[in-house]
Amino acid sequence: MKAQRLVLLGLIVLAATALFTMLVGRYSADLSTVLQIFKLHLYHIAIPEDLVSADIVIWSVRLPRLLMAAMVGAALSASGAVLQGIFRNPLVSPDILGVSSGASFGAGLAILLIGTSTLAVSFFAFVGGLAAVTLAYQIGRRGQNTITTLVLAGVIISALFSAALSFLKYVADPYEQLPAIVFWTMGGFNNIDWADLGRAFPLVAGGLLLLYLFRWRLNLLALGEEEAMGLGVNVKRALPLFVLLATLVVAASISACGTIGWVGLVVPHMARIMIGPDHKHMLPFSMIVGAVFMLLMDTLARTITGAEIPISIMTSLVGAPFLGYLLLREQDKEWNG
């Protein structure tokens, strides 16, 4: 009952945060203007001339950006919670299987070969992320201890794709291509529009829905492969299914907005501390906390200075100290225990 109340409270906080992000920015808007614009679009009424500027800012810029940020935050957090559960390691993040490095390499390759076309970069990044995890999984499944071997394979593949990305930076044009690659790897929602949201939404939403429906199996997989098999779980099917779904939502997210660090590592810890380890409640709550966290970080990134700060800088500034706090807290428990 407590967990259900926390989830409901999280949804209320998410709605309030989303509304707050709609109102703040260089172009200030009041609540009545936002509600009026939503009403005009809902009933397909022509936008009055005095609201054209506000409509562009709120409906065409902030709303798709808000929805993408919330979706990506939920996806990265859910992926981190899933991978930490099946690998039984609290330091696992979506990067562990090489999806981020593979997507970054794919985006860099697209920028070098095609240019900064949003569609091309997103497609190459998505394919690169899936290719990296596929290679890691093909290597990892050959070991006797599947989970340990898979993590090691992910580290190897991640190093290879990171080296390949460094080579792309080395040969890139330092005036146009190199800055584009660097800024893409820092992540950001500043160029998000409705088309970007439409391309990413089906994959991310579909993957999150399946993770939510199968979340009860995560509690069994978190016990270990032998225990899960003893309780009737087909580990050979369940493990790759969760890895595939976690990879799918992360690759689709990264392909739309670039690499964003720390969210998939830190937010599941926040959710676990507040609601407990039961994935039945922890997974959906982690999605909610991730969405709120990303909305707040994106709002800070675009309002704290005159120029927009890459989102990964903001998530690192908040995520790294919080993880340090968690480590110190665990050490204090062991010392006092």
N, C-alpha and C positions, 0 to 999 in steps of 0.2 A: 504493500500500500504506500509506503514511504517512497519507493522507487517510482511508482506511477505519478505521485504528486511532484516529484522532482522533474520528471519528463514533461508534465504539464506546465510547470513553472518555467522550464527551459524554453518551451514553445512560446510562452508569453514574452520572455526576455528576448527571444529571437525576433518576434514581431515588433517589439519596441525598438530594438537595435536597428532593424531594417528601416523603420520609419524615421529614426534619428539620422541615418545616413542619407536619406532622401532630402533632408532639410538643410544639412550643413554643407559648406563648400565655399568657393570663391563667389559663386552666385547664390546668395541666400534666398530661401523660399520659405513661406509660411505654410502652416498646415492646411488652411482653407484653399490656397492655390493648388497644392498637391492634390487634394480631394476633388477639386473642380476639374483638373486636367484628367484625372482617372475617370471621372463621370463622363466627360466629353468623349473619351476614347471608348468607354464601355457602351455608350449609346450611339457611337459613330456620328457624332455631331461635329461640324466644322469648327476648327479652332479659331476663336476671335483674334483679331489683329493684335490686341493688347496682351495676349497670352502666348504669342508665337515663340518668343524668346524663352519664356519659362517652359513651354512645351518641349522645345528642343533639348534643353538642359535636363529636365526631369524625365521625360518619356524616352528620348532617344539616346541620352548619355548615361544618366544615373541609374535608371531602372535596369537595363540589361547588364550594366556593370555590377549592380547590387546582386542581381540574381546569379550571375556567374561567380562572384566572390563567395556567396553563400553555398552554392553547389560545390565549388572546388574545395572549400573548407570542410564540408561534410564528407566529400569523397576521400580526401587525404586522411582525415581523422578515422573514418571507417576502415580504410585500408590498413592504417597503422594498428588499429585495435585488432583486426583480423590476423595480421601477420604476427603481432606480439603474442596472440593467443595460440596459434598453431605451432609457432616456433618456441613457445614457452620461454621467451626472452624479452624483458622489458625494454631493452635497448635496440630492438629491431624497429626499423622504419621502412616505408615504401621504397627507399633508396637501396635497401639491402640486396635486392635481386637485380639491380642494374637498370631499372626502368628509367630513372632520371638521367643517368649518363647516356643511355641509348637514345632517349628522346632528344637530349641536347645535341648529340652527334647528328641525328636525323635533321634537326632544325638547322644546324650549321651547314650541313651538306646542301640543304635546299637553298639557303642564302647564297652559297658559293655558286651553285649551278643555275639557279633560276632567278634569284633575287629575293626581295622582301615581301613577295606576295603572301598574304595571310593564309590563303587556302593551301598553297604549296607547302609553306613552313609547317602548318598544322598537320597536314597529311604525312609529311616526311617524319615529323616528330612522333606521331602516333605509331607509324610503322617501325621506327627505330626503337621505341620503348618496348613494343611487343616482341621485336626480334631479339633484343637483349635478354628479356626474361625467358623466351623460348630456348635460347642457347643455354642459359643458366640451368633451366629445368632439364634439358636433355643431358647435360653433364651430371647434374645432381641426382637424378633418379637412378644412376648406375651404381651408386654407393650402397653399402649395407645399411648405414644409418642415413635414411633419406633426408631428414631435416638438417643434420649437421653438414652433410655433403652439399645440400642445396644452398645453404648459407655461404659455404666456401666457394662454390661455383659462382654465386652472385657477386662475391668480392672480386673474383678473377675477371668476370665479364665486365663489371663496372670499371675496373682498372684499364681494361683494353679499350673500352669505348671512351673513357676519359683521355687516354693517350691519343686516340684517333681525333678527338675534338681539339686537343692541343695542337695537333698537326694542322688541322683546318684553320685554326687561328694563326698559325705561323705563315701559312701560304695565302691568307686572306688579304684583300686590299685594306691597308691600314686606315683609309679615310672613309670608306663606306661599309664594306663587308664586315670588318673586324668590330666596329662599334655596334653594328646590328646583332652580331652573334653574342657579344658580351652583354648587351642590354636584355636580349632574350633569355639568357641563362640566369639573369637576376629576377626574372618574373615581374609581372605587372598586369593590371586590368585597364590601363589607360586607353587602349585601342579597341576594347570590346564593344561590339555592336550586336544587334538582334541576329544577324547572320551567324556570327561566331557562337552565340548562345544556342541557336537552332541546330548547329552541327554537333555541338558537344552534348546537348541535353539528352538525346535518346540513349547514347552509350552510358553516360554517367548515371542517369536516372534508372535505366534498366539494370545496370550492375548493382546499384545500391538496393534496389528492390529485391533482387535475388539474394543478396547478402542478408538482408533483413529477414527474408522468409526462411533461410537456412541457418539462422544464427544459433539455434538451439544445439546444433552439432558442434559448435565451437567449444562449448563447455566440456564435451567428451574428448575432442582432439587435444585440448589443453592438458588432459591427464597423461598424455603420452600415447605413442602408437600402439603399444601392446595392450594397454588398458582400454583404449578406444575400440580396438578389434574385439576384445573380450566382451565389451558392452554392445556389440553388434554393428559397429560402424565400419563401413567398407573404406578403410583408410586410403587405399590405392585410387579410389574414385573421389573421395571427399577432399583430400589434400590438394590434388591438382585443380579441383573445381574452385576452391577458395583462393588459391594462388592466381588462377586465371581471372576471377572476378575482381580481386584486389588490384591486379595489374591493369585490367581493362579500365577501371574507373580512374586510376592514377594516370595512365597513358593518355586517356581522353582529356583529362583535366590539364595536364602539362602541355599537351599539344595546343590548347587554346590560350594559355596565359603564361607559359614559360615555367622554369623550375622554381618551386617554392619550398624552402627547407623548413625543418623543425616542426611543422604542423602535425604530420603523421607520427612524429616521435613523442611530442610533449602533450598534445591534447588528449590522447587516450589515457595518459596518467592522470590528468585533471579529472576526466570523467570517472575513472576507476576510484579515485580518492573520494569523490562526492557520492557515487551511487553504488559502489561495490564491484566485485569482479564478475558477477553473473552476466554473461553476454546477452541474455534475454533482454535485460534493461540497459546494460552498459553500451552495447553497440548503437542502438538508436539515440541514446543520450550523448554518446561521443559525436555522432553526426550533428546534433543540435549545438553542442559546445563548439565544435569545429567551425560551424557556420557563423556563430556569434563572434568567435575569435578572429576569423578572417575578415568579417565586416568591420570590426573595430580596427584591425591592423591596416586595412585598405583606407579607411577614413582618416587615420593618422597619417598614412603615406601621402595622401593628396591634400592635406590641410595644414600639417605641422610647419611646413616651410613654403616659400614662394614657388619652388620647383618640386615636382612630384618625386618622391623617394621610391626606388624599387622595393617591391613588397617583401622580397627575401631579406633585405636589410632589417626591416621592421620585425619580421617574425624571428629573426636570429637574435635581435636585441632583447626581445621578450623571452624567447624560448630557451636560450642558453642559460641565463640566470635562474630561470625556474627549474631547469633540470639540475643545475648545481644545488639549488635549495633542496630538491628531492633527495639527492645523494647525501647531503649533510644530514638530512632528517633521518635517513636510514642508518647512517653511521651512529647517530646519537641513540637510536633505538637499540642497536647492537651493543653499544658501550654501556647503556643503562640497564640493558637486559641481562 
